[in-house]
Structures are given as C-alpha cells and as structure tokens.
Amino acid sequence: MTKTTILFLILLPSFLFAQGIKQIIVKHRNPWYTETFYVLKSNKSVKQGNYQKLGYLNVVLINGYYKQGLKDSTWTEHYWGGIKMKSKGSYLQDKKIGIWEYYDFNGALEQQYDYSESRLIFDKKIELQKDNEFTVIAGSDTIKTKLDHGPIYIGGSALMLDPIHIDFPKEAGEKKISGTVYISFVVDKNGKAVNHKVKKGIGYGCDEEAMRVVKLIPDSWIPGQLNGQAVDVLFIQPIGFKVN
C-alpha cells in the first residue's frame, strides 16, 4: 500500500464527515455576540462538531463541541474580553462529568466540583466565611450562628446569574433610578431555594424585576451545614440597577 493510499484512507472519514455538516453563523443583538456552529445537513436542528460564542472583535468566549445535538468533550468559557477564564470542564451526552473548575470575576479559581462523584473539592468562600455568622431557620425560630459552611452554589458566584438577563424597568429608566435590590430566600436542607422575599427594595419596577431574576436561579445548591448536618439557611442576593 502506497503512502498516498494510506493518507487517503486516513482523510476519507474526515472528508465524509465534513460533507454531512453545514456551518451556521448567528449574530445576536441584545446582548451583542455571535454564535458559530455546525449542523447536520440531513437535520439542521441537530448540532454536530465545534461550537463557538464570539464577543467583541471576535474574541472566543465559549468553545466546545456537540455530538448528535448533545454537548460533548471539553468546554471552556471566558469572561467578556476573552482573557480571564470563567469555567472549564467536560460534557458527556449533555451532562457535566468529572471535575469542573469555576473562576471568579478576577480570573482566580473559586471552585472545583466533581460531577461524577457529586462532590465539592474546593470552594474558596468556605475559608473566607469561617468566622461569619449565618441565620439558620429552625421551624418558626431563627438562630444566628457560625456554620461548618454556608450555602454554596455549584458553579460559583459567576454562574449563579448567568445567563439570566436583567431587564431594566421602563419606569426606573425614565426616572433615572439606580440602586440595589436585596432579595432574601432560604436555601433549605435539600439544596432548594424557597420563601423568596424583597428584603430591601428601591421601587419603580426594580423590586419585581429583581425577584423575577433571583427566582430563575437554578436549584444547584449545596445546603449549609452545622455540625455535619444540613440546615435551612437564610441567603441574601443583591441585584444592582444602574442607569447608563
């Protein structure tokens, strides 16, 4: 068998695969970004191959792969600007597997979580909060105490509100209202967020929008622990509104 024949046989599967897919480019306006990915020619609703989300000046914000319409292999995400890492890990049939790393807004490692073992490996907030007191809900009573750790969101602070889009209320925009709404809720011992309330509002539609946004946060919590036992803990989430 000649070298030419061997090379042809090596390249043939790639050639046939390439013939079966088509590139799609989608430009979004609010917020602005571009998606580029491939779909099967036989079924254009099924993504297959490399996927990228591009930001300003076509910097790569997200890079990953699809296999028969499902996320597969390694995925990486960067903060806007494309320099600081936001997250990285692997998918198998659209499910996160193995160890994922999540980074804070400064690009420093914030959390490591093993999805295959459902196990938290590292979270820098545990050390930072070791001297903090939390409000534990025990029936109709509340107790202020230190915990083994408070509620932890799987994915870190950057993932909590991403990709939820906050709509600036029209009334607040007209009156040039800026400020922060504080929404309280309880992360119960099952890792579910319940009993959402406006702890401190600024009005003009901002309170309602903040509540809508916080209620959209997925239930991906590790509950707070006291003496090795899961407990119901009060959590406060600020949502900022600023007039451009």
C-alpha positions as CSV (number, residue, x, y, z in Angstrom):
1,M,0.0,0.0,0.0
2,T,1.5,3.3,-1.0
3,K,1.8,6.4,1.2
4,T,-0.7,8.2,-1.0
5,T,-3.3,5.4,-0.4
6,I,-2.7,5.4,3.4
7,L,-3.1,9.2,3.5
8,F,-6.3,9.0,1.5
9,L,-7.8,6.3,3.9
10,I,-6.9,8.5,6.9
11,L,-8.5,11.6,5.4
12,L,-11.6,9.8,4.0
13,P,-13.6,9.7,7.2
14,S,-13.0,13.4,7.9
15,F,-13.9,14.2,4.3
16,L,-17.1,12.3,4.5
17,F,-18.0,13.8,7.9
18,A,-17.4,17.3,6.6
19,Q,-19.7,16.6,3.7
20,G,-22.5,15.8,6.1
21,I,-22.5,19.1,8.1
22,K,-23.1,22.8,7.4
23,Q,-21.8,25.8,9.2
24,I,-24.3,28.2,10.8
25,I,-23.4,31.8,11.9
26,V,-26.0,33.6,14.1
27,K,-25.5,37.3,15.2
28,H,-27.3,38.4,18.3
29,R,-28.0,42.0,19.2
30,N,-29.1,42.2,22.9
31,P,-26.6,41.4,24.3
32,W,-24.3,41.5,21.3
33,Y,-22.4,38.3,20.4
34,T,-22.0,35.8,17.5
35,E,-22.5,32.1,17.5
36,T,-20.8,29.8,15.0
37,F,-21.6,26.1,14.9
38,Y,-22.3,23.2,12.6
39,V,-25.5,21.2,12.0
40,L,-26.2,18.0,10.1
41,K,-27.3,18.7,6.6
42,S,-29.8,15.9,7.0
43,N,-31.3,17.5,10.1
44,K,-30.5,21.2,10.6
45,S,-31.8,21.2,14.2
46,V,-29.0,18.8,15.3
47,K,-25.7,20.5,16.1
48,Q,-22.6,18.5,15.3
49,G,-18.9,19.5,15.8
50,N,-17.2,22.6,17.1
51,Y,-19.3,25.4,18.7
52,Q,-18.0,28.9,19.5
53,K,-19.6,32.0,21.0
54,L,-17.7,35.1,19.9
55,G,-17.7,38.5,21.6
56,Y,-16.3,41.9,20.6
57,L,-13.6,41.7,18.0
58,N,-14.5,38.0,17.6
59,V,-12.7,37.0,20.8
60,V,-13.7,33.5,21.8
61,L,-15.9,33.5,24.9
62,I,-17.1,29.9,24.7
63,N,-15.6,26.9,22.9
64,G,-16.9,23.4,22.9
65,Y,-18.3,20.5,20.8
66,Y,-21.5,18.8,20.0
67,K,-22.1,15.2,19.2
68,Q,-25.6,14.4,17.7
69,G,-27.0,17.6,19.2
70,L,-25.6,17.0,22.7
71,K,-22.7,18.8,24.4
72,D,-19.6,16.6,24.4
73,S,-15.9,16.7,25.3
74,T,-14.2,19.7,26.7
75,W,-15.9,23.1,27.1
76,T,-14.3,26.4,28.1
77,E,-15.8,29.8,28.8
78,H,-14.0,33.1,29.3
79,Y,-15.3,36.4,30.7
80,W,-16.2,39.2,28.3
81,G,-12.9,40.2,26.7
82,G,-11.7,36.6,26.2
83,I,-8.8,36.8,28.6
84,K,-9.9,35.7,32.1
85,M,-11.1,32.1,32.4
86,K,-14.7,31.6,33.7
87,S,-15.2,27.8,33.6
88,K,-13.8,24.7,32.1
89,G,-14.7,21.0,32.2
90,S,-16.2,18.1,30.2
91,Y,-19.6,17.0,29.0
92,L,-20.8,13.6,28.1
93,Q,-24.2,13.4,26.3
94,D,-25.1,16.9,27.5
95,K,-24.3,16.2,31.2
96,K,-21.3,17.6,33.1
97,I,-18.8,14.9,34.1
98,G,-15.6,14.8,36.1
99,I,-14.0,17.8,37.7
100,W,-15.1,21.3,36.6
101,E,-13.3,24.4,37.6
102,Y,-15.0,27.8,38.1
103,Y,-13.3,31.1,38.3
104,D,-14.3,34.4,39.9
105,F,-14.6,37.8,38.2
106,N,-10.9,38.4,38.7
107,G,-10.0,35.1,37.0
108,A,-8.9,33.3,40.2
109,L,-10.0,29.8,40.9
110,E,-13.2,29.9,43.0
111,Q,-14.5,26.4,43.0
112,Q,-13.8,22.8,41.9
113,Y,-16.7,20.4,41.7
114,D,-16.7,16.7,40.7
115,Y,-19.9,16.0,38.9
116,S,-19.2,12.3,38.5
117,E,-18.9,11.9,42.3
118,S,-21.4,14.7,43.2
119,R,-18.6,16.1,45.5
120,L,-17.3,19.6,46.2
121,I,-13.5,19.5,46.0
122,F,-12.7,23.2,46.7
123,D,-14.5,26.4,47.3
124,K,-12.5,29.5,48.5
125,K,-15.6,31.0,50.2
126,I,-15.6,28.3,52.8
127,E,-12.3,29.7,54.2
128,L,-13.4,33.3,53.8
129,Q,-16.7,32.7,55.6
130,K,-15.4,30.6,58.5
131,D,-15.8,33.4,61.0
132,N,-19.2,34.6,59.6
133,E,-22.5,34.1,61.4
134,F,-25.4,32.8,59.4
135,T,-29.2,32.9,60.1
136,V,-30.4,29.3,60.5
137,I,-34.2,28.7,60.2
138,A,-35.4,26.1,62.6
139,G,-39.2,25.9,62.3
140,S,-40.6,29.2,63.5
141,D,-37.3,30.2,65.2
142,T,-34.2,31.8,63.8
143,I,-30.7,31.2,65.2
144,K,-27.6,33.3,64.4
145,T,-24.6,31.0,64.5
146,K,-21.3,30.0,62.8
147,L,-21.6,27.1,60.4
148,D,-19.3,24.4,59.0
149,H,-20.1,26.3,55.8
150,G,-22.9,28.4,54.5
151,P,-25.0,27.6,51.3
152,I,-22.7,27.0,48.3
153,Y,-23.8,27.5,44.8
154,I,-22.4,24.8,42.5
155,G,-20.6,26.8,39.8
156,G,-19.6,29.7,41.9
157,S,-20.8,33.3,42.0
158,A,-20.3,34.0,38.3
159,L,-22.6,31.1,37.3
160,M,-25.5,32.0,39.6
161,L,-27.0,34.7,37.5
162,D,-25.5,33.6,34.1
163,P,-27.0,33.6,31.5
164,I,-30.1,35.3,33.1
165,H,-30.7,38.7,31.5
166,I,-31.8,41.6,33.7
167,D,-34.3,43.9,32.0
168,F,-34.1,47.5,33.3
169,P,-37.7,48.6,34.1
170,K,-39.0,51.3,31.9
171,E,-40.3,53.4,34.8
172,A,-36.9,53.2,36.5
173,G,-35.2,54.2,33.3
174,E,-37.5,57.2,32.7
175,K,-36.9,58.5,36.3
176,K,-33.1,57.6,36.1
177,I,-33.3,55.3,39.2
178,S,-30.2,53.5,40.3
179,G,-29.6,51.3,43.3
180,T,-29.6,47.8,44.6
181,V,-32.5,45.5,45.5
182,Y,-31.8,42.8,48.1
183,I,-33.8,39.6,47.8
184,S,-33.8,37.1,50.6
185,F,-34.6,33.4,50.4
186,V,-33.9,30.2,52.3
187,V,-31.6,27.5,51.0
188,D,-33.2,24.5,52.6
189,K,-31.5,21.3,53.8
190,N,-32.3,19.7,50.4
191,G,-30.5,22.4,48.5
192,K,-33.7,24.1,47.2
193,A,-34.3,27.9,47.3
194,V,-37.6,28.8,48.9
195,N,-39.6,31.7,50.5
196,H,-38.3,34.5,48.3
197,K,-38.9,38.0,49.7
198,V,-37.9,41.6,48.9
199,K,-35.7,42.4,51.9
200,K,-34.9,45.9,50.7
201,G,-36.2,47.5,47.5
202,I,-35.9,50.7,45.5
203,G,-39.3,50.6,43.7
204,Y,-40.1,51.7,40.2
205,G,-40.4,48.1,38.9
206,C,-36.9,47.2,40.1
207,D,-38.1,45.1,43.0
208,E,-40.3,42.9,40.8
209,E,-37.5,42.5,38.2
210,A,-35.0,41.5,40.9
211,M,-37.5,39.0,42.2
212,R,-38.0,37.5,38.7
213,V,-34.3,37.2,38.2
214,V,-33.5,35.6,41.5
215,K,-36.3,33.1,41.1
216,L,-34.7,32.0,37.8
217,I,-31.5,30.9,39.5
218,P,-31.4,27.1,39.2
219,D,-31.6,24.9,42.3
220,S,-27.9,23.9,42.2
221,W,-27.1,24.5,45.9
222,I,-25.1,22.6,48.5
223,P,-27.0,23.3,51.7
224,G,-25.4,25.0,54.7
225,Q,-24.0,22.6,57.3
226,L,-24.0,22.8,61.1
227,N,-22.0,20.1,63.0
228,G,-22.0,18.0,59.8
229,Q,-25.8,18.2,59.3
230,A,-27.6,20.1,56.6
231,V,-29.7,23.1,57.8
232,D,-32.1,25.7,56.4
233,V,-30.1,28.9,56.0
234,L,-31.2,32.5,55.0
235,F,-29.4,33.8,51.9
236,I,-29.4,37.4,50.7
237,Q,-28.8,38.1,46.9
238,P,-28.2,41.7,45.8
239,I,-29.3,42.8,42.3
240,G,-28.0,46.1,41.1
241,F,-29.7,48.5,38.7
242,K,-27.7,51.4,37.2
243,V,-28.8,54.0,34.6
244,N,-26.4,54.0,31.6
